[in-house]
Amino acid sequence: GVVRVHHTQGRSPSESVLQYFTSQPEHEPLIVTTADHPLLTSEMAEHFCLAVAASAADVVVGVVAESLFRARYPESKRSLIPLRGESFCGTNLFALRTPRAAAAAAFWHHAGQFRKRPWRLISTFGLTTLVLLALRQLDLTAAISRVERVLGASVDVVPMPFAECAIDVDNLNDLETAARILLQRESPQ
């Protein structure tokens, strides 16, 4: 069934998640997404939740392969994690599964301070990581290992087979893309 939870709002989404997650005595698993994710469907959510249920990691993150995204939306600009072999887009889908996941929520909250200064955020992972990313010398496994060291929590990624899962609305172009996709979904084929 559906569980509705009301919790005091923090000053930011990350602060709200951190406060809620750490206030739960059992740290029950928590699925997190963002309000700027208008294309999220029940099929996408189910795919992610099934993968989360099968994972033993403290934190689970949804991603979309750049190749999948570009095949569907070559004109859309996305932030990418540049890796060797395949780059990935984020999906704004996260799962906090264990008490150790609180470290990831705290990191997300701390990282929010650096939105306008990305070099500060990247410096958290170290200059070596920055150089390796710039040269595309890290594959997904090596990148996850570096993230796990910083967070102090195990991390798993879920490659999502839905290109639209990577589209959030951060600007007018994103809004136009999302509106076009929603109209296409509504019109009979």
N, C-alpha and C positions, 0 to 999 in steps of 0.2 A: 504494500500500500504506500501511499504518499505520506511522507512525514514533513510537516511544516514546522520550521524552527524560527523563532524570532529572537534576535540578538542585537544588542546595542551596536550601532554603526560606529566604526572607527573613522579616523580622519582620511583614510585612503582605503581602497579595496584590500591592499595587502595587510594593512593594520586590522581591518575587520576579520579577515581570514585568520590571522595570527591570534587575535584575541579569542575568537570563537574556538579554534582548534585547541588552544592551550587551556581553555576553560572547561573542556570536557574531561571528566575524570578518567574515562577509559580510552580517550583518544580514538574513538571509533573512526573508521575510514571516512574520509571526506572527499567528495568530488567537487572541484572548483572550476568554474568558467567565468567569463566576463560578460557584462551587459552589452558590449559592442560586438557581439557575435551573432548577428541576426540570421545567419544561414545554417546554424546548428539544427540538425534534425534528430528525431528520436532514433533513427537508424544509426547516425553517427554516435550518439550518446550510448546506445546499446553496444556498438562495436567497442568503444572505449571501455565501458564498464566491464564487459566480458574479459577484455585483456587485463584490466586492473585486477579482477578476481583471480586470474591465473598467475599473476605476478607475486613474487615474494619480496619485492623491493619496498623500501620505506616510502619512496616517492615515485610516481609514474607520470610521465609527460607525453602528451600526444604530439606527433610531428607529421608533416607531409613532405614527401620527397620533392625536391625542386623539379625533377623531370616530369613527375605527374602533374604538378601545378602548372608548369610552363606549357605542357601539352594542351591543357584546357584553357588557360588564361595567359597567353604569352604577353599581352599588353599590360597586365597588372603588375605593379611594383610591390614587392614583399621584402621584408627583412629576412636575410638568410644567414644560416650558420654555415660558413664555408668549410667544408670538410673534403678530405681526399676521397675520391670515388663519387660521392653523392652529397650535395648540399641539402639542407632541410629548412623548411619554414615552420614556425611555431603554430599552434592551433588554439591557444588559450584554453586548453583542457589539461587539468592537473588532478592528481589524486594524492592525498596525504594518507598513508595507510597505517603508520605506526607512530608511537611517541617520538621516535627519532626524526620523523618528518617535520616536527616543529622547527628544527634547524633550517629547513628549506623555507618555511613560511617566514621565519625571522630574516633570512637572507633576502627574500623577495621584498620584505618591508624595508630593510636597510638599503637595498639596491635602488628602491624608488627615489631615494635622495639624489641619485646620480643620473636621472633621466636626461637632464640637459648637459651632463658631462660624462659621456660614455667611456672616456679613457679612465675615469675613476673606477667605474664598474669593472672594466677589463683588468685594471691593475689588481683587483682582488684575486684574479686567477694567475697573476704573475706575467712578467715580460716574456718568458719563454713560451707560455701558452699563446700570448698575443702574436708572437713571431710565427709560431707553428701554424696558427689559424690563417694568418696572412699569406703564408706560403702553401697553404692547403696540405700540410704534412700530417694533420691529425685525422684519423678515421673516426667513425662514430664510437667505437669501443674505447679508443684512447681519450676522446673528448669526455665521455661519460666518466671514465676513471678520474680525470682531473676535477670534474664537477663534484664527484663523490668525496674526494679529499677535502675540498673547500667546505662542503656542506656537513661532512661528518655523517652522512646518511647514504644508503644505497639508492641508486636511481635506475629506473628502467624506462625505455621509450617504447611507445606504441606507434608504429608507422600506420597512419590513417589512410585508407584507400579512397578518400573523398577529397578532391582538390579544393572544394568550397570550404572545407574545414579550416583552411589557412586564411580565409578572408575575414578580417574584422574591419570595423569602420573607424578609421583614424583620421580620415580626411574626405574631402568632397568626391575625389575619384573613387575611393572605396565605397562611398555611399551610392554613387551612380552604378558601380559594378554590382553591388548587393541588390539594389532595386531592380536592375535588369534580370538578374538571376531569379529573384522572387517572382517577377512577372512571367518568366519562362516556366517556372514550376507551376504556376496557376493556370497557364493556357494549355488546353488539350493538345496532345501531340497528333 
